[in-house]
Each structure stands twice: as structure tokens, then as C-alpha cells.
Amino acid sequence: MKKNDFYKDALEGIAGPLEGVRVVEATTTWAGPMAGCLLADFGATVIKVEHPDGEIIRKLPPVLPDSNLTLPNETVNRNKKSVTIDLHEPSGRELFLKLAQTADIVIENFKPGTLAGWGVGYDDVKKVKEDIIYASVSGYGQFGPYSARACYDPIAQNYTGWSSLNGEPDGGPIKAPTFLGDDLAGMNAALGALAALHYRNRTGEGQHIDVALVDGIWFQSNGLLTAGAIDIPTPKMANQFAIAAPVNVYSCKGGQIYGGVLLDSHWVSFCKLMKRDDIAHYNGSERIKRRDEVDRVVKDWCAERTVGEVVDSMLGIGLTVTKVNTFSEVSTDENVGARDMLQETTLSDGSVVPLTGPTAKFSRTPTKIRNPAPTLGQDNLEIYRELGLSEGDIEKLRKDLIV
């Protein structure tokens, strides 16, 4: 399918499928902001609330070239609006509740009990907005024996057991190179908020959503928590696959490829390509038993050929394979451009950076990066005027360091 065919029924001038949904986001760093980012990318109006000093992600490296803006902030806070409120102060609490009263969804990712202690927790917001959907993201959840513990993404990866299976079989635990737990929690919080929004639209009832980083990792670990509970072995496989062989990273002339075989019919074709008909009769179970043997055959075959030769010949017989790329290498690949996964965005300081685009493509209500991450408090006047505050009210809040 060509891109134009996919978008042939697309509407123009619409932010996305969530246009008209209003979200207030009181978050920091990545997990909560990622939930808001997904909803903002889908077209919701997401108003990010920060302390007047700004949240930490505005200072986290890497800093963009020739700029004082940081890549994390520009990535996860695009398509949002920004207001500042000091939630520690009573007048800040009142302002937040007034803002939450206009929202469909509130997202927060502070340690459980923090916002309630400031007077802006779920029960507080529910008093002014009965049908509010309030999504809380934390390390260990709102309840449970560890709920009061501080938790960051690598802590969650190591607590859950995920890191213990990452890396080489004879090596120690290794965390993911990305914020895996944060990303999964953010995705589940956004999905949970949309499910609750559907329920509210049917019944008129809001609710509190509890998303834990550790739960997200367990849920999306392919059943490994169950395996651990009933003593099914979970070997550390590195780049190999427990359910199939041969599958691995193989060195070629000029680089490496990742590929292999799952289906018996593909193994027969692959053996023909490698001129190894003597082992073409090995079925899936036999190949797993003879993992070292079949892995060595593919390793030796790849070593004699260039990356391009291996990739082209394997693709030619219907196998799954890719060159092992760095992010720098793949950023220039034609597929990245075709999928709009890098979108040239003019940032708040005037610099232009290719930001990573939204994942889901909508044929009727297309999404894109509509605006860069806002400067701190950029939308104070607009939003607070909407709430009915006068210029004098806003100026007093500013003098009192509330905004």
C-alpha cells in the first residue's frame, strides 16, 4: 500500500482522534510525561503543570547542539501546553483544582500520597470534578507493601527480574538502554485513561487508575513471571531464541546481521541457499537440540559474505533478517522517512531538530508533531484567563511565586 492510499480519507485541520479531550498533567521526568505525550500526540489538549522552577527533565542530558534545550524534554513534552503552579502553597492548590475541574483526565507520577498530601490527590479532585479520570503512575503502585518506596526505571528493571535475563549467558544483569519501565507504564497509563474515558462516556462515572512500573514490566515480559512462579526454566539466551534455532547475531564482511529461522519450510530453503541439504531434514525441535551445530553452520556461511549479500539472499527466500544498525545509521534509512518517524520540528528557540514521530497512524484523523515542547509557563496567561482569572489575579500569583 502507498502512503497516499492509506490516507485517502484523511480529514484536514484536526489535531487527531482525541481532539476535544482535555488532560491536566502534573508529572516529572519520563513515565508520567510519556502518558501525556501519547494523549497529546493523539490530539488531546494536554496542559502540563510544573513548579515555577521547572521540572528536572528540562535539565537532563543530552543537550541539543547550539541550544540550551534538552533532547528528553523536547521529545516527551511536544504537543503540550505549559503552566506553572507551586502545588506546595494553598493558593497553588486552589488554582490546580480549578484547572482540574475543566479536565477529562488528570495524570500524575509522584510517589504515592504526595499529591494527596498537597491537597490535590484523587479524592480532592473528585470533590470538584465528580467524573474525573485520575491516572497515577508510580514505581510499585498506590497500594502494596512497597508502595511507599522510591523507584526509578532501572530499579524497576532489576527488581522485576527483567535485568537478570538481559545480556550474555555468562554475564551479570544488564538494564535496558532505554527507560523501559517508564515507557511501558506511560503507555499503560494512557491506555487505561482511554478505557476509563470510554466507561465514563457510557456511565458518567470517573475513576482512579493505578499503574506501577513493575506491573508494566511483568505484564509485558511474555509470561516470565508465571514461569518463575511454577519453576519453568528461564535461561539467559542473549541474542538467541529459546523457541527457535538458529537465530543470532552473525558477523559478516563489513558488519553484522541479525536473523534466523522459525519455520521448518524456511529451514529447508535456507539449507538449499547454504548448500547444506544434509541437515535440511532437522525439524524445529531437532534444531533446538542441535542449537550449537546449526548456529555454527550459519555463522560460517555469513562470515564468508558481505552484510549486503547475506541480507539480500536471505530476504530473497522469505527469511527475516536485518543488518545490525546503530541509531545513527538507521536514522537515514528510507523506511524512517517513509513512516514519518523523524519529523523536522522548529523548537522554541528557533532551532530545527528531527524529533521522533508518533507510532500509531490514523487513516481518518492523522497525527503529527503539531508544536514543540513549550517553554516553562508559556501558556499561563491563556489557560488562566480561560479559568476566569483577571490580569490582577495572575500578577498577584506571579508576585507570590505561585506561578
Order of alpha helices (4+ residues) and beta strands (2+ residues): alpha-beta-alpha-beta-alpha-beta-alpha-beta-alpha-alpha-beta-alpha-alpha-beta-alpha-alpha-beta-beta-alpha-alpha-alpha-alpha-beta-alpha-alpha-beta-beta-alpha-alpha
